[in-house]
């Protein structure tokens, strides 16, 4: 691995990866606003606001990036649940990620 992805994952535990992913989004992409909330051991809520709620496909792409990044940072048994879905009328989209080490 080289470049941005190597830097994103170097010396990184799964929760730190999610926080770094948030910073990458803000630096390189216009996915609206993001917020990461630790919800307990090996669990985080990733919240996206101010983005095209009807672009459901992009949220699934982000889900895939997050799952793979978590895997590369040492997480196992990764699960993702869409807690709220902007494309179903909620004011924001949020995903809960859980994993084991």
Buried (B, 14 or more C-beta within 10 A) or exposed (E): EEEEEEEBBEEBBBBEBBEBBBEBBEEEEEBBEBEBEEEEEBBBBBBBBEBEBEBBEBBEEBBEEBBEBBBBBBBEEBEBEBBBBBBEEEEBBBBBBBBEE
